[in-house]
């Protein structure tokens, strides 16, 4: 997004008229700010990001489980790659972006933004908006995004999210009680005890079906009883009629008292409930009938938007948690407690959810996913994106020296210093760095160059990591569900097909990414004879990057 001071200097008369008409049509209500240029977005037009695995950080401890990912690099570039590999595949996104407090917690174009910067809020919005737009593309239609924030940018963040996702997409503003102590932190006699977590769906909140919250113990004790030793266990009773219901008929209590009401049930349904002992007539058997609702059949209840620290953890818990993982204090500033992240990730109904955090920091989201899987037998997968900039008291490298070691400790149960942390949580992990290639001047040269660096990206896209064959001309990989091949030299396509078919005795789904100077993946030549899906390479990645560049140009207008 470019500064606009001399933007119109070289416009012709017709261009100026067209621009004035465009601006006049712009909506008048909404958030307006001075867009500030970010170097990583400017560079995206001339250089292209790729994934490069750091193989000595690979962990493979759980053959039947999904592979979790850590991506080291700028999260705009990471999200750009994920727009190709994971578009429409992510169930939950949680992020904890810089709060822009003015206390040098936010870096923009390699410089800290302090409270004296007159463009402080504009820079923060210019930083967040393009990343949120890319993140939206990753969500499933029934997925949701959660963003931690405090009062410095909460109002602006909600406005920009309303603009990106739409008013129908807003789910809730959660309020987290992050402190239990009272302090005069504002210097005016008020103590700030809370932060916010904004929750949005991709397009429409009505499409999101969150897993119900379990009933609280005190609620169960107060409402569920079993005075008649019902074999179905503890129950509570609910009213069986509404005055506008259509089913009016007479029923008779065990003591002979007659009741004629507009029931919720037909005669046959009512009789069936009575025969099964699921009608409660009161202690004396003479009251208006009520239906028994059994604890064992409870689907739970709604989640509260107030997250009490006593239930989901306080900020102070997170520092102690991180100290326990590393066996030392002051590892990372302002982490979140994994108990909080587990609580909100668990809103998802999918026990195999893909969970993304593109402000991963110390890796709390990864730990939360691993622990949640252990607790409920789920198969969730995390993707953590974070840079490797200096952070912490000793200029610690975030991705290499905090995020990765934390996740490795949780998986293996062994700390960096060799001491035991836990029994471990077996899982699989791959660590990638973002590398860059200058965009080639001709489209053919650029296609050829892109295809040569897509191997790691395709593995991530297809979740196929087991290497079966790799040579100069083609590579074959497999997952538990499918085979995936990359053909770098089209003249070797027949050999690659034969190699793949020889291995695929189980008739699993198979896919071949074939280098092409066009959209032609040679399926017309080979597809009729083989049960293989053919995909032109690098067409998909090329289109993804071109679309991102085009969208950024629109923002610059």
N, C-alpha and C positions, 0 to 999 in steps of 0.2 A: 504494500500500500504506500504510494508515493506522496510526498508533501505536495501541496497544490499551489505554492506561492507563484510559480511561473508556468504553471501547467498550460494555461490558455494562450501563452505569448505567440505561438506559431500557428494558432487556429485560423482558418479562413473564415470569412463572413458566414458562409453556410454552416460551417462546423460550429461556430459560436451560437447561431440560431438554434441548431439541433440540440446543443448542450443545454441551452436555456429552457427549451421545451421539455427536455428530459428531466431537468431539475424541478420544473413546475409540476410535473406529474408525480414527483416523489411524495410519499406519505408524509404528513406533517407531524404525526404523533409517533414518538419513539425516542430511542437513545441516540444522541448525536455527539460525536467526539472528533477530535483532530487526529486522523490516521497518521501513524508514525511508521516509517519504513523499517522493516526488520531484515537484516542481512541474509539470514538463512533462506528467507522466502525469495529475495532478489536472486540469490545464487541458484535457486532451484531451476531457473529458466535455462541456465547454461551448464549445470552439472547434475548428474543423476545419481541417486543413492542406491546402494545395494547392501545385501547382508553378507557378512563373512564370518563363518563360525570360528570361535576360539576352541579348538578341539580338546585342549587339555583341561577345560572347565566342564566338559560333558559329564553328566551323571546318568547312569542307566541301571536303576535298582528295581524297577517294577515293569516287567515285560508286557503285562496286559493293561497298563495304565497309559493315559495320554502323555504327550511330551510337553512340559512347561517351558516357557521361553523367557529369557532376559535379553533385551535389546539395548545395547549401549550406544548412545548418540542423541542428537537433538530430536525431541519428540515430534516436531513437525515432519521431519524426514521419516521417522519411524511410522507415523500415522499414514504418510504417503505410501509407503511400502505395504502396510496393512490394508490400505484401500484396495490393493490388488489381491492380497492373500486372504483377507478376512471380511470383505464387504458383505454385510447382512448375516454375519455368522456369530456375532458376539451377544451374549445374553445380558451381561452386567458390566458396566464401566464404572469404576470408582476412581476419582482423582482428588488429590489434596494439593492444589496449585499454590504458588506463593501468594500470601495474603496481601502483599503490597502495603505493609504497615508504615512504610517510610523509614524503617530501621534497617535498610540494606538487606532485606530478605528476598529481593527480586532483582534479577539481572536482565538487562535488555541490551542487545547488541554489545555484549561483553562488558557492560558497565553496570555497576550497582545503581539502582534508582532510589534516591533518598527523599526525605520529606520536603526538601527545598526545590525539587524538580517541578517546574510548572506544568510539564507534560506527564507527570507521574501517572495519573489515571488514564490518560489517552494511550500511553505506552502499554499499560496493563491490558486494556481492552483490545488494542491492536495485536497484542501477543496472544490473548485468549481466543478471540473470535475465529481466526482461521483454523486453529486446532479443534475447536468445538465443531466446526463445520465438517472437518474430516472425520471426527469421532462419530458424528451422527450417521454417516454412511456405513459404519461398521456394525451398528446395532441391528438385531433382528426386529421385526415389526412388533413383537411382544417383549422386547428387551427394554432396559432402562439404564439411565445415567444418574450417578450420584456425585455431587461436588461439595466438598467441605470448603467453608469460607467463613470469615468473620465479618463484623459490621463495616470494615473499611471499604469492601467492594461488594457486599451482599446485594444491595439495591441495583447497582450497575450490572452485576452478573445475572440477576433475574431478568432484567430488561433485555440483555443481549441474548439470553437463552430463549426468552419468549419470541424474539425476532427470528432466531435460527430454527427452533423446534416448533413454534406456534403455540398459541394459548391453549389449544386442546391437549397439547402434550404435557402440560404441567401436572405433576402428580401431587407433590406436597413439598412444604418447607419443613424439614425436620429440625428440631431444636435439641442440641446435645448439651447436657450439663457437664462441662468439661472440668469444672473445679468444685471442690467441696470446701475450700478455705475462703474466707472473706478478706479482701485486701483493697486498699484505696488506690487501685491501679490507675485510675483516671485523675487522681488528685483532686476530685470534687466531691468526695464522700460517697460515690457510687462504686460498687464492685461488679465487674463483668464476670458472670458465671457461665455463660453459654457461648456456643458457636452454632452455625447453621450447616445443614446439609440439604442442598437443593436437589430435588428428584424429578427427572423428566423422562418421558417415553420418547420413542423415535418420532411418532406423528400424532398418536391419539392415546391418551391415558386409559381409555376404555378397553384397549387391546391388551393391557397388562393385567395378568391374573397373578397377583402375589400369593405366595404360600401363606395360609393363615398362621397367626401367632398361636402358640400353645396356651391353653388356659393356665392361669396362675394358680399356684397351690392354695392360696388363701381364698380364691374364688371357688375352687373345687370344694374345699372344706365347708364353705358357707352355704353352698347351693346344692350339692349332690349328696343325697342320703340313700339309705336302703332299709327303711323301717319294716318293710314286708318281706325281707330276705329274697327279693326278686333274683332269680338265677342269672339274669342279665347284668347284675351288678348295680352300683350306685346310679341314681337317676334324679332328675328334677322334673317338675311338671309345668306344662304350658297350656294356656287357654286354647280351647278348641272351636271357638266361634267368633264371628265378626258380624255386626248387625247388617251389613250389606251382602252377606254371602247368600247364594241361591238355594242351599240345601237345608230346608226347614222340615224337620220331622221329630217325632216324639221318641225319647229314650227313657228307660226306667232304671233307677239306681238299685243296688242290691237290697235296699230297705223298702223299695216300692215307690219312692218319690219320682214323679214324672217331670221331665224337662223337655221343653219344645223351644229350640233355638235355631238361628241361622248358622248351621255347622260348617266347619271347614272341610267336612268329609261327606261322602255319599253314605247311604244306609249300609251298603255292603262293606265299605271300608271301615265304617264305625264298628260293625259287628265283628269284623276280622280282628281289629285292635282289642276289642273286649274279650274275644275268645283267647287271644294270646296273652292276656293279663297286662296289657299296655295302657289301660285306662285307670286313672286314679280318681276315686269318688270321695276323697277326704278321709280324715281319721275315723269318722263315724259312719262312712259308707253312704252318706246322705247328701253330699255336696254336688254342685254342678261338675260334671265330668271334665277332667283335664288329661291331656296326653302325657305319658311318660317319655322323657328324652334321656337316653342313657349316656353316661360318660364315655363308654367304649365307642359310641358312634359319633362323638363330637368331632367336628372338623376344625375346631379351634375358634379363634376370634380375630378381630381386626387389630392391626398394629397401631400403636400410639405414635403420634408425631413428636411427642416429648420423650427423649431418650435420657433417662436418669443415669447419672454416673454410677450409682450404686448397682445398677442392673447391667450396664454395657461397658463400664470402665471409665475412669477419669484420665485426664492428660498425664497426671503424675504416675499412673500405672504403666504408661508406655515407656517412660525413661527407665523404670525399674526392670521392665521386661527386656529392653534392649541391653541393659547392663548384664542381665543374666545370660543372654545369648553370647556376648562378647567377653564376659568376665572382666569388664572394665566400664568406667563411667564416661559420660560426655562423648558418646559415640556419634550422635547425630541430633541436631536441634529439632525440637517440636515434632517428634514422631507421634503417630496415633496408636492407641492400644489395639492389639489384634482382636480383642473381644468386641470392640465397636465395629470393626470391619466385618467380622464373622456375622454379627447380628444383621447388618444391612445386606450383605451378600446373600444371606439366608432368606431374604424376601423372595428370591427367585424360586420358582417351582421346579426348576430343572436340576436334578442332582448331578448331571453331567455338564453343567454350565461352563461356557468359556468366559473367563473374567479378565478384563483388561484394566491396567492402571498405567497411564502414560505420564504420570508424575510420581514414579514409584519410590524415589528417595531411598529410605533404608530397607524397603522390601516388606513392609508390614502386610500388604495385601497378599503377597505370596505366602507368607507364614499363615495368614488367616485361612487361605484356601486349603493348604495342606492339613491344617488342624481340623477344619470343618469336614474334609474328606475322611479323616481318621475317626471323627466322632460319629458320623452318620453313614459311613460306607459309600459316600459319593465318589464320583469320578470327575470332579471339576478340573479344569485346566486353567492356569494363569499365564498371562503375558504381561511382563513388566518392562516398561520403557523408562530409561533414565539416562542422564548424561554422566560424564565421568569427571565433571568439574570439581574443583577444590571445595570441600565442605568439612566443617568440624575443626577442632582446636589445633590439629596438626596438618592442616591442608590435605586431609584424607581424600582420596579419589573415591567418589560415590559408588559408581557401578562396580569397580574392581575390588574395592577394599571395604565396602559396607554391604551393598545389596547382595552381591554374590556370596560372600562368606556367611551372611546371615541365613540365606536360603540353604546353602550347603550344610550348615550346622543343624538346621531343623530337619533336613532329610537324613543326614547320617547320624545325628545325635552326638557328634563329636565337635567340640569347639576348635578354633584355630590354634589354640595353645595345647591341644591334645587332650584336654580334660573332657569328661563326660558331661554332656548337656541333658540328654534324654535317651530314650530307647530308639529314637529316630522314627521317621515316617517315610518308608520307601517310596520313591518317586523318580521320575525322569526329568532331566533338565538339559537344555542346550543354551549356550551363551553366544550371542552374535554381536559383532561390532558393525556399525554402519561405515561402509567405505564409499568412495566417490569416483566417478569417471566423468571427464569432460564430455559434453554432448558433441557428437561429431557433426561436421558441417553438412554432410549429405545424408539423406534418409536411409539409403542402403547401408552406408558405413555405420550409421548409428544403430540400425537393426542388428547388424552383425556383432557390433561391440556389446550391445545389451544382452543378446542371447548368450554370449560367452560368460556372462557373470550372473546368470539366472539360476544356477543349480541350487544354491542354498535357499533362494526365494521359493522355488518350486517345491522343495522338500517341506518348507513351512506351510505353503498353501495347501498341499495335499496331505500333510501330516504323515508323510512316508519317509522314514529315516534309515531303514535297514538297507545298507549298500549291497547289491548283488553283483553288479558289473559296472565298471567305470573305465573307459578308455578315451582316446582322443575324439572318437566319432559319436559315441553315445554312452548313456548311463542308465542303469535300471535299478530302481528302489522298490521296496515293498513296505506296507503297513500290515496290520492285522486284517484289514478289510480289502486291500487292493494292491495292484502293481502300478507303478508310475515310471515312465521312461522319458528321457530327454535325448533328442537326436540333433546333434550339432551340425552334422554333415548329411544332407538329404540323400546323397548317393549311398549312404549306409543304412537307409531306412529299412530295406528288406532284411538285412542282417539283424537289425534291432528288433524287428517284428518277430523273426524266427526265435531269437533269444528269449523274448518275453513270452511267446506262446509255449515254448518248451518248458518254461518254469511254471506257467499258469495251468497246472493240471487240475486245480480245484475250481477252475472257471470263475475266479473272482473278477470283479470289475477291473478293467485295465485302461490306462490312458497314456497316450504318447504326445509329448510336446515336441513338435518338429520345427526346426528353424526354417523360416520362410521370409522372402523379401516382400511378401504380400500377405493377404489374409488366408491364402491357400495353404492348408495343412496336408494336402495330397490325399485327403480322405476319398475323393472320387476314384483315385487310382488303386487304393488298397482297402478302403473301408468295407467294400461289399464282401470281401473274402475273409475278413477277420473281425472278431467281436471286440474291437478296440475303439475307444474314443480318440479321435485325432484333434489336436489343438495347435493352431499356428503360434509359433514363438518367434519374437517377443511381443506379438500383437497386443495381448491383453495388458501387459505392463506399459507398453508404449502409449496405449489409449488412456490408461489411468493417469500417467504423468502428464500427458498433453491436456487432459481435462482439468487437472489441478492448476496447471499454468494458465489455462484459459479463464478459470474462475478467479484466479488472483488478478488477472488483467482487468476483469470486470470490476473488481473491488477498487482498483486504482483509478477508475473513472470518476 
